[in-house]
Amino acid sequence: MKLTTVQVGEVSQELITDGVPVRFMCCGASLDILTGETTKRGANVMNQIVYWNFSRKTAQKIAGWLGVRAAFSE
């Protein structure tokens, strides 16, 4: 599971500077949306992949595309 080139282009245009921190979770592990790699399941949040430049709407769109859950940190 990773974003396609077209999807990367689309979300690149939606990047913002004051986004909400979000992790894309798949089976208890955070997902790298560009490579499809995941962290070890159950890894401490400090070792998970966090994205900072997406709005909630964009993050939910990405999660829907990939079939994963967007976990927001505020």
Number of C-alpha atoms within 10 A of each C-alpha: 16 16 17 13 9 9 12 14 11 12 15 12 8 12 14 12 9 10 15 18 18 23 25 26 21 18 11 14 20 28 25 20 20 12 11 12 13 19 17 13 13 12 12 10 11 7 11 20 17 19 16 16 18 21 18 15 10 16 24 18 14 22 19 12 14 17 13 18 20 20 15 15 10 5
